[in-house]
């Protein structure tokens, strides 16, 4: 248990005693206390048609989304790990109820019945998938709404094109005073990256360049950890492509390139083309990959990625899904306890502000002290700055700083770049002490500007934490 999580438990328990005579506040606090022991909740949010459900499927690796709820009664669908497929609906003012759910042809099927059109708080789906262990993906059906994002500890926000409305919504995720003091837990995804550059074969490269530009913008970088270009359809296809579909792509790749390029100018041309593939199979390939995916897959096969395994690996990598999953690990799942504690503290702040009592004044001050002293948030902000290429440290120091603050993992071995056997070496303490001395010198270096010295100070605190946590 991290120090931050321990302090959060303590202040929540005191608050439960203070508000024990207030059922509404007590229920709210208990819900946030329960979150500390549950999975990390990651919301996948964005405007309609941004590709939320496709990205959920790509992250899970199976077709579980969407559950078709009415636009007049939008709710949130939670996907979490479970032994067998099951679904539970949580109405606003009624007890939860089980729904018929099963896996059919590798897909989730849920009989929503009357709940398709009735308002619900959420539907929780249990699904046996390794990718969901320790996390719950929240598909926020309907337009993004702040009240449906308060259940999340972290947010993956999708935008087809980064409009002012999208930037404002991302910024609004930190409107709470405590959230503003620790603006972490948000990844911005440029979805449908294949549409950049008119869907040409180099569209993904252009989309990644655009993401890097956005990453360096102050109005964006201050409110999210990273900006990543992703095409969810391509990533999902790469994770789930069937052998029969790959065989069909081999046939397409064997068609003369000039002829095939003409067929792939539009969906209608491809659907009506004279090719050694049936119309039904061509429609299925269009649904699975889209025109851009078909162009890319056939080009990759011609370049030598001509086995099922090789092609799928390339599709996933080029889709941006690998980069997104790495970022989710770096900023979210590796810091699950930190983000859950932050959510609980924000929930407590709401109670203290709306239900003021004499003891609440002291607890509010303690909340501010906890967040102000939470080194975990400083690490996350510095990690994001280093990844964005912000010139906070000289280039020769950036790689070491990134590792020491947990950029490759938060365990002691990951921070020091050592194996478990090397961790048992008596010289380990000296290695940490030497790193601490170096970075203390950097933090006091008058040649560095204020931002660089502050960044070095964050690394110093990380080294001090490693030293303090050594056995003995």
N, C-alpha and C positions, 0 to 999 in steps of 0.2 A: 504494500500500500504506500502510495506517495505521501509526502508530507501535506500537500495540498488536499488530498482526499481525506486524510485523517482530520485536518482542521475543519473541513466541510462537514464531516459527520458530527463533530463536536458541536458546532454552532447550530446545525439543524436540530439536534436533540434538545438543546436548550430552548430553541424556538418552539418546539413541540410542547414543552412544559409551559411556556409563557402563554401559548394559545390553546391550551387543552380545553378551555371552556368555549371555544369558538369552532363549531363543527366545520364550517366552510373553510376557514384558514387551516385547521388541522388536517382536513382531507387533502388540501392543496400541498401542504408540506410533506405529508406521508407519500403522496404520489412522486414528489421529487426525491424523497429519500429512497423509494423503491427503484428509481432510475439508476441510482448509484450501483446497484447490484445486477442490473439488467444489461442487455446488449447495448452497444453504442448505436444510437439512432442517427442515421444519415438520410436526410431528405433529398430527393431528386426533384427539383422544382424548376419552373420556367413557364413561359407563356405557352398557350395552346399551340399544338403542331411543332413544338420545339424538339420533339423526339425523346420525351421522358421515358415512355414505356419501352421504346427500343433500347435505350441505354440501360435500363433496369435489366432487360433480358440479356444484354451483352455482359453486364457485370455478374449476373447469376450464372450465365452459361446455358440457360434453358429458357423456353418460352413460358413465362409465368404472368406476364403483363400484356395487355391491360385487362382489368376487370371493368366492364362497361357499366359505369354508373351514369345516372341521368345528369345532364348539365344543370338541371334545376335543383339537384340535390347532391352536389359534389361532396366527396369525403376523401379521406386519406386511406390508401391501401398499404399495409405494412407487410413486408416479406421478411421472415426470419427463419432461422434453422429449426428443423423439426425432424423427428424420426420418420414420420409418414405425412403425405399431403393432407392438410386439413385447413378449414377456414372458420373463423368466428366473427360474427357481426356484432358491433357495439353501437346500438341505437343511442340517441341523445337521452331519452328518458325511460328506457326499458332495460331489463337485464340482458346481458350478452347471450347470443344464441348461436349454436353450431349450424353450419351450412354444409350441404353435400359437396364434397370436393374429391377429385381423383386426378391421377395422371393418365392421360389418354394420348398415345402416340408421342410421348415425351413432352406433352403440353399440359398445363394446368387447366382444368375445367371446374368451375364453381357454379352451382345452381343458385343464383342470387334470388330467384323468386320475386316476391313483392319488394325486396330491399333494393332492387334495381332503380326504382322510382321514389323510394322513401328516404328522407334525410337520415344519415348515419354519422356517427362521430368518426368511426374507422372500421375497417375490415382487416383482421389480422390473419395472414396466411402463413402456415408452417410448411416448409418445403425442405426436403432432404438435399442440401447442397453444401459442399465444403466451403464455397465462397461466402456463405452467409454466417459461418461460425463466428460468434462474438459480435455480430452486427445485425442491424435490422435496416432494410432499405425502405424508405417511406416514399411512395409514389403519390404526390399531391395532385390528385385529379382536379380538373377545372383550372381556372385562372389562379396564379399564385396569390395566396392570401396569408398575411402575417399570422393570423390566429391558427392556421394549420401548420405553420413552421415552428411554433413555440414548443411542439413536442420533440423537435429534433435537437441533437447535440452538435450536429455539423450539417452543412448544406452544400450540395453540388448543384449549382444554378446553371441552367442551360439557356443560351440565347443563340438564335439563328444568326442574327446580326446585332451587334451591341448598340442598341438604341438608348436614348436618354432614360426612357422608362425602366429599362433593365438595370442601368447603373443606379438609378434612384432606389430601386427595390433592394439591390445588393447593399447599398448604403444604409437602408432602413433596418437591415438585420442587426445593426449595431446602435439603434436608437436608445435602447435601455442604457442608463448611466454606467452600469457595471459592464455591459457588453462593449460600450464605447471605450472603456478603460483597458479592455483586453480584446481588440478586434481580430479574433482568430476563428477558425472553424468554417471557412467558406472557400470553395473552389469554384472558379468561373469556367464554364465549358462553352467554347464556340462550337455548337452542334451543327450537323450537316456541313462539315468542313469540306466535303466534296463539291459543294456548290460554289466555293470560292474560285475565281478565275474561270467562270462559265463551265465548270465541270471538266476541264481539261485534265490530262493525265498527271500534270504537275500541280493539281489543285491542292493536294494535301501539303506540299511543300510551301505553297503560298499561304495557306491557312496557318501553318506553324509560325511563319514569319509575322503574320498579323497578330497572332497570340503573343509573341514576344514583344511586339510594339505596345500592345495593351498592358502587358505586365509591367512595363516601365512607366505607365501613366500614373501620376500621383492620385488622381481621383479614383482609380481602380485599385492600384497596388496597396493603398492604405486600408482597403476593406476586404481583401481576399489574399489567400496564400499563394495562389498560382492561377494562371490563365492557360488553358489547354485546348487545342483544336482536336475535335473528335468527330468521326463519322460512325455513329452507333450501329447503323445497318451493316457496314463493312466488318466492324468488330464482332458483331453477333454472328455473321455468316462465317467468319474465320474460326469461331469457337464451336460451331455446330454444323459445319458443312458435311453433308453426307457423301458417301463414296459415289453414289449414282449421280449426284450433282457435279462432283469433280470430274467424273467420266464425261459428262456432257460438256463441261468447260474444255476438256481436252479436244473434243470434236470441234468446238468453236475455234480454239487456238490453231487448229490445223487448217482452217479456212484461209485462203489468201488474204493477207492483211488489208489490202486496199478494198477488197470486196466486203470484209467484215466491218471495217470502219464505216463504210457507207450504210450498212444495216444498223449500226449503233448510233446513228445521228439522232434518232428519236425512238420512243417506245413503240409508236405505231409502225415505223419501218421495221423494227426488229420483230414485232409480232407478225407482220405480214411477209417477212422475208422467206425466200426459198432456201432452206438450210436442211441439213440432214438431222434435224431435231424436230419432234412433233410440236404442234402449237401449244399443247398443254404444258410440256416441259419448258418451252420458251417463256411462257407466262410465269411459271414457277421460278425460273431463274431471275426474271425481272423483279419479282416480289422479294426474292432473297437478297439480291445484290444491287439492284438498280442499274441504270445504264453505266454510271461511273464505275461501279464494282465490276461489271462485265468487261469494260474496257481494261481496267487495271488487272483483273485476274488473267485474262487472255494474254496481256502483255507480259505478265510475270511468268506464265508458263513458257512463253517463247524465250524468255531470258534464262531459263534453266530451272525454275522452281516447278518442276514437272512431276512431283509426287504429291499425294494428298497432304502429308505432314508438312512438307516444305511450303506449299501454297498457303495452307491455313496459318502457319506461323507468320508468313509475310503479310497476310491480310490483317491479322490482329495487330502486328507491329505498326504497319502503315496507317491503320485506322486511328491511331492515337490512344487506343484502349490500354495498351501496355503502359504508356506514360501516365494515363489517368489513374490506373490501379496502383502504380508506384506512388503517385502523389497522395492518393487516399491512404496508403500505408504510412507514408512519411508524416503526413499532417494530421491524420485522423486516427487510424487504428493503433498505431504505435503510441499515441497520446490519449488513448481512450479514457483512462482514469482522469486525466486533466480536463478533458472536454466535458465529461459527465459531471465533474465537480463544478465546473464553470456554470453549467446549466442549472444545477441545484442552487448555487449561490444567487444566480439571477432570479430564480423562482422565489427564493427567500426574500430578496430585495423588494419584490412586488408586494409580498405580504406586509413587510415592515412599512412600506410607503402607504399602502391602502388601509391598513389597520393599525394606526399608530398607538403605541402604548409606552409608558415610561421606560421599560426595559429595552424597547426597540431602538432607542437612541444609541445605547451602548453597542448593540448588535450591529446596527448600521455602520458604526465607526469600525467595528471589527471586520465587517465585510470588506470595507475599503482597504484596511490593512492587509487582509489576506490576499486580495488581488494585487495590491501594490507590491507585495513581497513575493508573489508567485513567479519564481524564476522560469518556470515552464513556458509561460507566455512570452517572455523575452526571447527564449530560445526559438520559439516558433516564428516570431516576427523577424528575427535576424536570419533564420534559415530561409524565409521567403525572400528577404532582401538579397541575400547572397545568390539564390537561385535565379532571381530576376536580373542579375548582373549589375545591381546598384553598386556604385564605387564606394562601399562603406569600409573596405579594407584593401590594402595593396594586394595585387593579384597573387603574389607568391605566398600569401598567408591564407587565402580564401579556402583552399582545399582542406588544410588542417583544421581551420575553424569550423568548417561545415561538418567534419567528422566528429570533432570533440563536442559539438552541441547536439549531436544525435541525428545528423542528416542521413546516416546509413543505418540507423537503428539506435534505440535508447539504452540497450544493454551496455554493460561495462566493456564487454569484448568488442562490440560494434563501435563504440566511441573511441576505443584505443586501437582498433584494427588488429586485434589479437585473437588467437584461437583459445579455446577453453584450457588447453594444456599450458599455453603461455601465461594465462591468467594466474596459474598456480606458482609461477616463478617468483622467488623472493624479491627479484629486482623490479617487480611491478610497481611497488610504492615509489621507487626512485624515478621510474618513467613518468608517473603522474606528477611527482614533485618537480621534475625538470620541465614538464609542459607548463605547470603552474607558474614557475619562475619566468619562463620565456614570455608568457602572455601577460604577466604582471608588468614586465618591462615594456611590452607593446602598449599596455593601457596607460602607462605614464610617459610614453614617448612624445616629447614636445613637437616633433616633426609631424606627427599625425594630426589631422583635424579633429574636431570634437566628436563627429560621428564615428570616426575610426576608433578613437579611444573608448567611446561608449560600447562599440561592438566588441573590442578586445576585453572590456570589463565583463561583458556577458560570458565570454569564453572563460575568463578567470573564474567566474562563479560556477560554471559547469565543472571545471577542474577541481575546485574546492569541494563540490558535491561528490565527485567520484572519490576523492581522498577520504571524505567523511564516511562514505559507505563501504570502505574496505573492511573486511573482517579483521578484528583485533585492533 
